[in-house]
Amino acid sequence: MEIKIKKAPLKKRKTKPVDEAKLGFGKHFTDHFFNVKYKEGKGWYDPVIEPYRNLQLDPTAMCLHYGQEIFEGLKAYRGQDGAIYLFRPLENIKRMNSSAERLCMPIIDENLFMDAMKKLVILEKEWIPKGIGTSMYIRPTMIATEAALGVHPASEYLFFIVVGPVGAYYPQGFSPTKMFVSEEYSRAVRGGIGHVKAAGNYAASLYASKIATNMGYTQVLWLDSAEKKYVEEVGTSNIFFQIGDELITPHLGGSILPGVTRKSVIALAKHLGTKVVERQISIDEVITTSQNGLLKEAFASGTAAIVSPVGHIHFRGKEYLINDGKTGALAEKLYNEILQIQYGLKDDPFGWRVKIFDGKKTPKK
């Protein structure tokens, strides 16, 4: 399908943020967005990039009542040569289609998805900040728009993409975070939708996250819902522990999101000679190894922050220090390696980096 582009009048365009150090995360959005509609029996139709605007939904739009809402998150990076790169975008596209399938939503054509992202990012390229550690965040989203009540898959949907400049996800930047282990609440259950990027997963996490924040902690470290024994993931990231000479991360068992950055960290760590093990790891093992010195470091991985070192874990009323509360050598190495690949500062032996604009006026085909 051909994507129509309707540009916003110059006089109605937004003022771009000037201070890149104050960008924050998810605060600024550009002048345009992409959207395409779906109707059962007709398929996807009317793909357009148009001026950013409010959406209009019927009060009975099914996304508002039955939770058919999914999304993705990835970034566009400006290289020092002015080129613009995406990082493993096909992985995000495939994961979104996996989410759509699980929630009985229509699959998006991969070529249309990629074409829409490229065209929108290139149109809004002047919004992409220049500093290392800054980028343009890309948020593809799909919602059920059919106006009806009654629990069944909707017959109409809207897929849209918004973009905006971002800085560091955490205010402290690349510094150790503090994790609160929740035993009372669960994020997801095996057999449910924890392995897809659905809005409901995040709604389920908010209450425990608020408790953790009020106690001074950065994120919740979730345990499995059945036994409340095994570590699963962080609120917005996957989790890794370096115990002895092994880098351990919970295996994907249906209730953990298969992170794109998680997958990248595993491949890169192996490439650098680190032994990586995907297995169940109990919170008791984490605490015990933190006390006897075998736990060298811990870190989370995700699109927003890439790698976030963990300096403290709160469990059952007691706080445990990891690596003296400092950033570990492995976390720092992995963070810098991925960062340099994303910004085109070093060779990409994995083929993860996708150049969509070469720094000149003509987009790369």
Secondary structure, 3 states (H helix, E strand, C coil): CCCEECCCCHHHCCCCCCCHHHCCCCCCCCCEEEEEEEECCCEEEEEEEEECCCCCCCCCECHHHHCCEEECCEEEEECCCCCEEEECHHHHHHHHHHHHHHCCCCCCCHHHHHHHHHHHHHHCHHHCCCCCCCEEEEEEEEEECCECCCCCCCCEEEEEEEEEEECCCCCCCCCCEEEEEECCCCCCCCCCCCCCCEHHHHHHHHHHHHHHHHCCCCEEEEECCCCCCEEEEECCCEEEEEECCEEEECCCCCCCCCCHHHHHHHHHHHHCCCEEEECCCEHHHHHHHHHHCCEEEEEEEECCCEEEEEEEEEECCEEEECHHHCCCHHHHHHHHHHHHHHCCCCCCCCCCEEEEECCCCCCCC
